[in-house]
Amino acid sequence: MSPSGIRRGKNIKIYGDIKLYAGSGNPELADKIAKYLKQPLAGRDILHYPNDNIGIRLHDSARGQDVYVIQSTAKPVHSNLFELLIMLQTLRLDSAGRITAVLPYMAYGRSDKKDQPRVPIAARLIADLIEVAGADRYMTLDLHAGQLQGFFSIPGDVLTAFHIIVKYVEKLCKKLDDPVVVTTDLGFAKRGRNFAEQINVPLALIEKRRQIKTGVGTEALNIVGNVVGKDVLLIDDEVDTAGSVSEAVNLLKEQGAKSISLIFVHPVLSNPAGDRLSVLPLNEIITTDTIMIPAEVRASLGKKLTVLSVAPLLGEVILRAHEGRSVGEMFNE
């Protein structure tokens, strides 16, 4: 018997059964994860009081259970973030055995360093808040920068949805004559190279310069590599307002690209992204369901939009974490 009173050993459960909770950030994805695990979502009430405070009330006890809280912290960011934090604390006070924060999308990922004077590193603050609120572990997908993992002092699983995207794109490439992977900027070059290697196609890069003084807006400058007459697979980790994507697509067309398909993990899609993407000469827009896409944006993108689900990936990782099995084995790591 360990000092905490939890039995440990081979084939002995360290924690109780899996218990899934979901915030209101992405209920569709939470439902899919629950179906994959054949586990119902646990009951809870999310209370919004007249003074704009948020409250959480659990329908039954989570004492001793292995709890997973599924919550994307996309828009409305602060409401979703506080739902997550208050739910974590509620479960901690209810004596949950272990609490894992499952963040398909983590807000403030771009605030990962002091790249200008007198600015915060908000991503570190978010990591601290998640731990202080009561999380023992975290799980997330495709962080904007690798160093964000170092902001957490609790263990976690940082996954990538590109394993799912690769399977889809491999089938797509069979229909393309001369595909090439192109990254939207040099900062995504390493992941772009890995993606290109996995689907066995060449890589090109777009060099761009951010306007440092204002912190907004970018200027696409040059393409490193050959795209003339090629079917371009333009990739990034997320698309927000689609300003960079618009510049990249226009530049690729000017340089002679035959066709362009856009691929990204997180569909942040802030206004006016829907309008911008709908008028771009794109064959297909391939993304995932880490963030709910508003109905009006789906309608504007129509048949060009393909949404791949990350639910089987997150569900399998939750199961392996619960059973104490390797997650890396899923990816031959």
ROSE-790112 format. One record per residue (C-alpha): residue in one letter; z, x, y; residue number from 1. Coordinates in steps of 0.5 Angstrom, whole numbers, plus 500, padded with zeros to 3 digits. Layout:
REM residues N
REC  r   up  east  north    k
REC  a    Z     X      Y  NUM
...
This chain:
REM residues 333
REC  r   up  east  north    k
REC  m  500   500    500    1
REC  s  498   503    507    2
REC  p  503   503    513    3
REC  s  499   497    515    4
REC  g  501   493    509    5
REC  i  493   493    507    6
REC  r  491   495    500    7
REC  r  486   500    500    8
REC  g  482   503    494    9
REC  k  476   502    490   10
REC  n  473   495    489   11
REC  i  479   492    493   12
REC  k  478   488    499   13
REC  i  481   492    505   14
REC  y  480   485    510   15
REC  g  479   478    508   16
REC  d  473   474    508   17
REC  i  467   474    513   18
REC  k  469   470    519   19
REC  l  463   469    524   20
REC  y  464   466    531   21
REC  a  458   466    536   22
REC  g  458   465    544   23
REC  s  453   461    547   24
REC  g  449   467    549   25
REC  n  444   466    543   26
REC  p  446   460    539   27
REC  e  439   460    535   28
REC  l  440   467    533   29
REC  a  447   466    531   30
REC  d  445   460    526   31
REC  k  440   465    523   32
REC  i  445   470    521   33
REC  a  450   465    519   34
REC  k  444   462    514   35
REC  y  442   469    512   36
REC  l  450   470    510   37
REC  k  451   463    507   38
REC  q  457   463    511   39
REC  p  458   457    517   40
REC  l  460   459    524   41
REC  a  467   458    525   42
REC  g  469   453    530   43
REC  r  471   454    537   44
REC  d  471   451    544   45
REC  i  468   455    550   46
REC  l  472   451    556   47
REC  h  469   452    563   48
REC  y  474   450    568   49
REC  p  473   447    575   50
REC  n  476   453    578   51
REC  d  470   457    574   52
REC  n  475   460    569   53
REC  i  473   461    562   54
REC  g  477   459    556   55
REC  i  477   460    548   56
REC  r  480   455    543   57
REC  l  479   457    536   58
REC  h  479   451    531   59
REC  d  483   454    525   60
REC  s  486   461    524   61
REC  a  483   468    523   62
REC  r  489   471    521   63
REC  g  487   477    516   64
REC  q  480   476    516   65
REC  d  474   480    517   66
REC  v  471   477    524   67
REC  y  464   478    527   68
REC  v  463   475    534   69
REC  i  456   475    535   70
REC  q  454   475    543   71
REC  s  448   477    547   72
REC  t  450   479    554   73
REC  a  443   477    557   74
REC  k  443   472    563   75
REC  p  448   469    565   76
REC  v  450   476    564   77
REC  h  457   475    567   78
REC  s  459   468    564   79
REC  n  456   471    557   80
REC  l  460   478    558   81
REC  f  467   474    559   82
REC  e  466   469    553   83
REC  l  465   475    549   84
REC  l  471   479    552   85
REC  i  476   473    552   86
REC  m  474   471    545   87
REC  l  475   478    542   88
REC  q  482   477    546   89
REC  t  483   470    543   90
REC  l  482   473    536   91
REC  r  486   479    537   92
REC  l  492   475    539   93
REC  d  491   470    533   94
REC  s  492   477    528   95
REC  a  485   477    525   96
REC  g  484   483    520   97
REC  r  478   487    523   98
REC  i  474   484    529   99
REC  t  467   487    530  100
REC  a  463   485    537  101
REC  v  456   484    535  102
REC  l  451   485    541  103
REC  p  444   484    539  104
REC  y  443   486    547  105
REC  m  448   490    551  106
REC  a  448   488    559  107
REC  y  448   494    564  108
REC  g  445   499    559  109
REC  r  441   502    565  110
REC  s  447   504    568  111
REC  d  448   510    564  112
REC  k  449   516    569  113
REC  k  450   517    576  114
REC  d  443   518    578  115
REC  q  444   517    585  116
REC  p  450   519    590  117
REC  r  456   513    590  118
REC  v  453   509    584  119
REC  p  457   507    578  120
REC  i  456   508    570  121
REC  a  457   501    569  122
REC  a  455   501    561  123
REC  r  462   506    560  124
REC  l  466   500    563  125
REC  i  463   495    559  126
REC  a  464   499    553  127
REC  d  472   500    555  128
REC  l  472   493    556  129
REC  i  470   491    549  130
REC  e  475   496    546  131
REC  v  481   493    551  132
REC  a  479   486    549  133
REC  g  480   487    542  134
REC  a  474   490    538  135
REC  d  475   494    532  136
REC  r  468   496    532  137
REC  y  461   494    535  138
REC  m  454   493    533  139
REC  t  448   493    537  140
REC  l  441   494    537  141
REC  d  436   499    541  142
REC  l  441   501    547  143
REC  h  437   503    553  144
REC  a  439   510    552  145
REC  g  442   514    546  146
REC  q  448   517    550  147
REC  l  451   510    551  148
REC  q  454   511    544  149
REC  g  459   516    546  150
REC  f  462   511    551  151
REC  f  465   507    546  152
REC  s  471   510    542  153
REC  i  471   505    537  154
REC  p  466   506    531  155
REC  g  460   502    531  156
REC  d  453   501    528  157
REC  v  447   502    533  158
REC  l  441   499    530  159
REC  t  434   499    532  160
REC  a  429   493    531  161
REC  f  423   497    530  162
REC  h  424   497    523  163
REC  i  422   490    523  164
REC  i  417   491    528  165
REC  v  413   497    524  166
REC  k  412   492    518  167
REC  y  409   487    523  168
REC  v  405   492    526  169
REC  e  402   496    520  170
REC  k  399   489    518  171
REC  l  396   488    525  172
REC  c  393   496    525  173
REC  k  389   494    519  174
REC  k  385   489    524  175
REC  l  384   494    529  176
REC  d  379   500    529  177
REC  d  382   505    533  178
REC  p  389   504    535  179
REC  v  394   509    539  180
REC  v  401   508    541  181
REC  v  402   508    548  182
REC  t  409   509    551  183
REC  t  411   506    558  184
REC  d  414   512    561  185
REC  l  416   519    559  186
REC  g  423   517    557  187
REC  f  421   513    551  188
REC  a  417   519    549  189
REC  k  421   521    543  190
REC  r  422   513    540  191
REC  g  415   512    541  192
REC  r  413   519    537  193
REC  n  417   516    531  194
REC  f  414   509    532  195
REC  a  407   512    532  196
REC  e  409   517    526  197
REC  q  411   511    522  198
REC  i  405   507    523  199
REC  n  401   513    522  200
REC  v  397   513    529  201
REC  p  396   518    535  202
REC  l  401   517    541  203
REC  a  399   517    548  204
REC  l  404   517    554  205
REC  i  404   514    561  206
REC  e  407   518    566  207
REC  k  411   514    572  208
REC  r  415   516    578  209
REC  r  421   511    580  210
REC  q  422   510    587  211
REC  i  429   513    588  212
REC  k  431   511    595  213
REC  t  430   504    593  214
REC  g  432   504    586  215
REC  v  427   499    585  216
REC  g  419   499    583  217
REC  t  415   504    580  218
REC  e  408   508    581  219
REC  a  404   509    574  220
REC  l  401   516    575  221
REC  n  397   518    569  222
REC  i  396   518    562  223
REC  v  397   523    557  224
REC  g  393   523    552  225
REC  n  386   519    550  226
REC  v  386   511    550  227
REC  v  378   511    552  228
REC  g  375   505    547  229
REC  k  382   505    543  230
REC  d  386   499    541  231
REC  v  393   500    545  232
REC  l  400   499    542  233
REC  l  404   499    549  234
REC  i  411   500    547  235
REC  d  418   499    550  236
REC  d  425   498    549  237
REC  e  425   492    554  238
REC  v  421   488    559  239
REC  d  425   485    565  240
REC  t  421   483    571  241
REC  a  414   486    567  242
REC  g  413   490    574  243
REC  s  412   497    570  244
REC  v  408   493    564  245
REC  s  403   490    569  246
REC  e  402   497    572  247
REC  a  401   500    565  248
REC  v  396   495    563  249
REC  n  392   496    569  250
REC  l  392   503    568  251
REC  l  390   503    561  252
REC  k  384   498    563  253
REC  e  382   503    568  254
REC  q  382   509    563  255
REC  g  378   505    558  256
REC  a  382   502    553  257
REC  k  379   497    549  258
REC  s  385   492    548  259
REC  i  392   492    549  260
REC  s  398   489    545  261
REC  l  405   489    548  262
REC  i  411   491    544  263
REC  f  418   491    546  264
REC  v  425   489    543  265
REC  h  429   486    548  266
REC  p  425   480    552  267
REC  v  430   480    558  268
REC  l  424   477    562  269
REC  s  427   476    569  270
REC  n  423   472    574  271
REC  p  417   473    575  272
REC  a  416   476    568  273
REC  g  413   470    565  274
REC  d  408   469    571  275
REC  r  406   477    570  276
REC  l  405   477    563  277
REC  s  401   471    562  278
REC  v  395   473    567  279
REC  l  395   480    564  280
REC  p  389   482    559  281
REC  l  394   482    553  282
REC  n  391   481    546  283
REC  e  399   480    543  284
REC  i  406   480    546  285
REC  i  410   482    540  286
REC  t  418   482    541  287
REC  t  424   480    538  288
REC  d  430   474    538  289
REC  t  435   479    541  290
REC  i  435   474    547  291
REC  m  433   467    548  292
REC  i  426   466    551  293
REC  p  426   460    556  294
REC  a  422   455    554  295
REC  e  418   455    560  296
REC  v  416   462    559  297
REC  r  414   461    552  298
REC  a  410   456    554  299
REC  s  406   460    559  300
REC  l  405   466    554  301
REC  g  403   461    549  302
REC  k  399   463    542  303
REC  k  400   471    545  304
REC  l  407   471    544  305
REC  t  410   473    537  306
REC  v  417   473    536  307
REC  l  420   477    530  308
REC  s  427   475    528  309
REC  v  433   481    528  310
REC  a  437   476    524  311
REC  p  436   479    517  312
REC  l  437   486    519  313
REC  l  444   484    523  314
REC  g  446   479    517  315
REC  e  445   485    512  316
REC  v  449   490    516  317
REC  i  455   485    517  318
REC  l  455   484    509  319
REC  r  455   492    508  320
REC  a  460   493    513  321
REC  h  464   488    510  322
REC  e  463   491    503  323
REC  g  464   498    506  324
REC  r  457   500    503  325
REC  s  452   505    507  326
REC  v  448   502    512  327
REC  g  444   508    513  328
REC  e  441   507    505  329
REC  m  437   501    508  330
REC  f  433   506    512  331
REC  n  433   511    507  332
REC  e  438   515    511  333
